Amino acid sequence: MLRAQGRAVHQCDSGWVPVFVDQEQSISLMSVGFLLESPDEAVVWRGPKKNALIKQFVSDVAWGQLDYLVVDTPPGTSDEHMAAVEALRPYGPLGALVVTTPQAVSVGDVRRELTFCRKTGLQVVGIVENMSGFVCPHCTECTNVFSRGGGAELARLTGVPFLGSVPLDPELTRSLEEGRDFIRDFPQSPAFPALSSIAQKVLSEAPARLS
Amino acid sequence: MEEVPQGCPGTGSAQAGRGASCQGCPNQRLCASGAGAAPDPAIEEIKEKMKTVKHKILVLSGKGGVGKSTFSAHLAHGLAEDENTQVALLDIDICGPSIPKIMGLEGEQACALGHVFRTDTVWACSTVLSPPVYLSASIDWATLLDSGTQFVEDNLGVMSVGFLLSSPDDAVIWRGPKKNGMIKQFLRDVDWGELDYLIVDTPPGTSDEHLSAVQYLSAARLDGAVIITTPQEVSLQDVRKEINFCHKVKVPIIGVVENMSVFVCPKCKKESQIFPPTTGGAEVMCQDLKIPLLGKVPLDPHIGKSCDKGQSFLTDAPASAAALAYRSIIQRIQEFCGHHQPKEEHLVGS
């Protein structure tokens, strides 16, 4: 998604060198994807092997000076999540951004994710509602393709701040897959102001919530 | 609750019970004795249990959020519309059990199996028989009799870890080995009875749950796997890994379902592609890999609404393009299973 497929990971004295995704070298990335011989190769690992790799990603990658380390996780409350929390806890502060779609079915699962955060002492910075409505490009009617209200409902149930909703934008998906710069190519997209506002809230509120 | 130690070499490994990280593990003696290297007796027990189950189908996806559980639920609903067909749906997404909600069974509790949560180690779980939760359990009998409707779905049973949790906020924070133990119990200790179809809904990916399901069903003959995707390359990339997984573990692939294919605006009726098929979607991928494309399901906002209400979309909107697509896919799956009958049945049926 960050146009880094096929890049190789190198070693240096302080460990693995993460892959930079932009010219300015402001965003670096590490993923198991870089360690596979082919993108179709399946990683059929049980928990202990996944845990070991996650630990390595935290302690053996030469991240350098970072303002933010963003950790993308698979759905669930299992090995990967526990391993990530354990590996990162010594390096605090550590917080969680929780993502849902508007549907009640999604809210049902994400409630359990919030319990995981509570039980592991992970401070939740806020809730983001993704795929929140689609504006028809032909007639501009907005349809709630994945129901509505899930994000706000979850925030209400759990007392966690609601950071905002991101609408569905096919151009965002297309950009991510075709390697285009979404923000440069589609500044009019409804997704951009939503994402931008959420990012601003995280930047301004996270330090206080996590201290 | 006790945890398997970090760095566990695996019960089947040569280092089982002997590694440094084995010190202090409650199962160290068991592993060191070599018992872990022998095939799990549960595999044979499950094979026996599954003799009364004609067809077993795994529903897989590489990515989350592509509509796999929605599909599994509607596959079950569709098959069970024939009241002479006995269907069961097993939800092995231990951490995100959404099947009870989608099937309108949220709040139901499974009998007897509940106490397994209080045992200390996976190995020591006692065998307890429990029936699945039947759809008829959720019916409000007084209202049903008043309304004069006749249908009762007692030919569709469901099992999920969701039925063993007392609150919608309860999280199942388990590592792999504990999840595997739960899956073993679901397959071996649930009183499935005589079934025409057992559908197994999985979490996204290719990890513990998938390996365990395939391993425990290895002697019981899985008919095959249905793989769900959306049209985007990002999803297809993970589907290729899933296909790779099926080849590695020798599970036949029934075919691929492309979900969220096209969106028809309810106002102007024009089509849009919300998840653009930048590399040709599932159609091109299936052609390249010579795997059947079972069908494409359009993105219909009513599907999500039905799931949220716990109702079958097939009965809520039977004439919709999405319902027709589902039915056609279900028919193709039935045809696949029909061609893969055990030898004795070929003699009777043909």
HADDOCK unambig.tbl for C-alpha pairs under 7 A between the chains (distance, minus, plus):
assign (segid A and resid 40 and name CA) (segid B and resid 237 and name CA) 6.59 0.50 0.50
assign (segid A and resid 40 and name CA) (segid B and resid 240 and name CA) 5.40 0.50 0.50
assign (segid A and resid 40 and name CA) (segid B and resid 241 and name CA) 4.93 0.50 0.50
assign (segid A and resid 41 and name CA) (segid B and resid 241 and name CA) 5.57 0.50 0.50
assign (segid A and resid 41 and name CA) (segid B and resid 244 and name CA) 6.73 0.50 0.50
assign (segid A and resid 42 and name CA) (segid B and resid 241 and name CA) 4.40 0.50 0.50
assign (segid A and resid 42 and name CA) (segid B and resid 242 and name CA) 6.65 0.50 0.50
assign (segid A and resid 42 and name CA) (segid B and resid 244 and name CA) 6.02 0.50 0.50
assign (segid A and resid 42 and name CA) (segid B and resid 245 and name CA) 5.91 0.50 0.50
assign (segid A and resid 43 and name CA) (segid B and resid 206 and name CA) 6.73 0.50 0.50
assign (segid A and resid 44 and name CA) (segid B and resid 206 and name CA) 5.29 0.50 0.50
assign (segid A and resid 44 and name CA) (segid B and resid 207 and name CA) 5.51 0.50 0.50
assign (segid A and resid 45 and name CA) (segid B and resid 207 and name CA) 5.50 0.50 0.50
assign (segid A and resid 46 and name CA) (segid B and resid 176 and name CA) 6.61 0.50 0.50
assign (segid A and resid 46 and name CA) (segid B and resid 207 and name CA) 5.48 0.50 0.50
assign (segid A and resid 46 and name CA) (segid B and resid 208 and name CA) 4.94 0.50 0.50
assign (segid A and resid 47 and name CA) (segid B and resid 175 and name CA) 6.57 0.50 0.50
assign (segid A and resid 47 and name CA) (segid B and resid 176 and name CA) 5.13 0.50 0.50
assign (segid A and resid 47 and name CA) (segid B and resid 208 and name CA) 6.74 0.50 0.50
assign (segid A and resid 48 and name CA) (segid B and resid 6 and name CA) 6.72 0.50 0.50
assign (segid A and resid 48 and name CA) (segid B and resid 7 and name CA) 5.95 0.50 0.50
assign (segid A and resid 48 and name CA) (segid B and resid 8 and name CA) 6.40 0.50 0.50
assign (segid A and resid 75 and name CA) (segid B and resid 64 and name CA) 6.90 0.50 0.50
assign (segid A and resid 76 and name CA) (segid B and resid 95 and name CA) 5.14 0.50 0.50
assign (segid A and resid 76 and name CA) (segid B and resid 96 and name CA) 5.87 0.50 0.50
assign (segid A and resid 77 and name CA) (segid B and resid 95 and name CA) 5.64 0.50 0.50
assign (segid A and resid 77 and name CA) (segid B and resid 172 and name CA) 6.71 0.50 0.50
assign (segid A and resid 77 and name CA) (segid B and resid 173 and name CA) 5.31 0.50 0.50
assign (segid A and resid 78 and name CA) (segid B and resid 95 and name CA) 7.00 0.50 0.50
assign (segid A and resid 78 and name CA) (segid B and resid 173 and name CA) 5.55 0.50 0.50
assign (segid A and resid 78 and name CA) (segid B and resid 174 and name CA) 5.37 0.50 0.50
assign (segid A and resid 78 and name CA) (segid B and resid 175 and name CA) 5.36 0.50 0.50
assign (segid A and resid 79 and name CA) (segid B and resid 175 and name CA) 4.98 0.50 0.50
assign (segid A and resid 79 and name CA) (segid B and resid 176 and name CA) 6.69 0.50 0.50
assign (segid A and resid 103 and name CA) (segid B and resid 304 and name CA) 6.85 0.50 0.50
assign (segid A and resid 103 and name CA) (segid B and resid 308 and name CA) 6.70 0.50 0.50
assign (segid A and resid 104 and name CA) (segid B and resid 308 and name CA) 5.38 0.50 0.50
assign (segid A and resid 105 and name CA) (segid B and resid 98 and name CA) 6.40 0.50 0.50
assign (segid A and resid 105 and name CA) (segid B and resid 101 and name CA) 6.67 0.50 0.50
assign (segid A and resid 105 and name CA) (segid B and resid 308 and name CA) 5.75 0.50 0.50
assign (segid A and resid 108 and name CA) (segid B and resid 168 and name CA) 6.91 0.50 0.50
assign (segid A and resid 109 and name CA) (segid B and resid 96 and name CA) 5.30 0.50 0.50
assign (segid A and resid 109 and name CA) (segid B and resid 98 and name CA) 6.63 0.50 0.50
assign (segid A and resid 111 and name CA) (segid B and resid 169 and name CA) 5.41 0.50 0.50
assign (segid A and resid 112 and name CA) (segid B and resid 169 and name CA) 4.99 0.50 0.50
assign (segid A and resid 112 and name CA) (segid B and resid 170 and name CA) 5.73 0.50 0.50
assign (segid A and resid 112 and name CA) (segid B and resid 171 and name CA) 4.55 0.50 0.50
assign (segid A and resid 113 and name CA) (segid B and resid 171 and name CA) 6.77 0.50 0.50
assign (segid A and resid 115 and name CA) (segid B and resid 169 and name CA) 6.32 0.50 0.50
assign (segid A and resid 115 and name CA) (segid B and resid 170 and name CA) 6.70 0.50 0.50
assign (segid A and resid 115 and name CA) (segid B and resid 171 and name CA) 5.86 0.50 0.50
assign (segid A and resid 116 and name CA) (segid B and resid 171 and name CA) 6.03 0.50 0.50
assign (segid A and resid 116 and name CA) (segid B and resid 173 and name CA) 6.89 0.50 0.50
assign (segid A and resid 136 and name CA) (segid B and resid 265 and name CA) 6.51 0.50 0.50
assign (segid A and resid 139 and name CA) (segid B and resid 268 and name CA) 6.55 0.50 0.50
assign (segid A and resid 141 and name CA) (segid B and resid 267 and name CA) 6.94 0.50 0.50
assign (segid A and resid 144 and name CA) (segid B and resid 301 and name CA) 6.74 0.50 0.50
assign (segid A and resid 145 and name CA) (segid B and resid 300 and name CA) 6.84 0.50 0.50
assign (segid A and resid 145 and name CA) (segid B and resid 301 and name CA) 4.30 0.50 0.50
assign (segid A and resid 146 and name CA) (segid B and resid 301 and name CA) 6.05 0.50 0.50
assign (segid A and resid 146 and name CA) (segid B and resid 304 and name CA) 5.56 0.50 0.50
assign (segid A and resid 147 and name CA) (segid B and resid 301 and name CA) 6.89 0.50 0.50
assign (segid A and resid 147 and name CA) (segid B and resid 304 and name CA) 6.16 0.50 0.50
assign (segid A and resid 147 and name CA) (segid B and resid 305 and name CA) 6.05 0.50 0.50
assign (segid A and resid 169 and name CA) (segid B and resid 274 and name CA) 6.88 0.50 0.50
assign (segid A and resid 170 and name CA) (segid B and resid 273 and name CA) 6.99 0.50 0.50
assign (segid A and resid 170 and name CA) (segid B and resid 274 and name CA) 4.85 0.50 0.50
assign (segid A and resid 170 and name CA) (segid B and resid 275 and name CA) 5.72 0.50 0.50
assign (segid A and resid 170 and name CA) (segid B and resid 276 and name CA) 6.35 0.50 0.50
assign (segid A and resid 173 and name CA) (segid B and resid 275 and name CA) 6.68 0.50 0.50
assign (segid A and resid 174 and name CA) (segid B and resid 276 and name CA) 6.38 0.50 0.50
assign (segid A and resid 174 and name CA) (segid B and resid 278 and name CA) 6.68 0.50 0.50
assign (segid A and resid 177 and name CA) (segid B and resid 233 and name CA) 6.80 0.50 0.50
assign (segid A and resid 177 and name CA) (segid B and resid 234 and name CA) 6.98 0.50 0.50
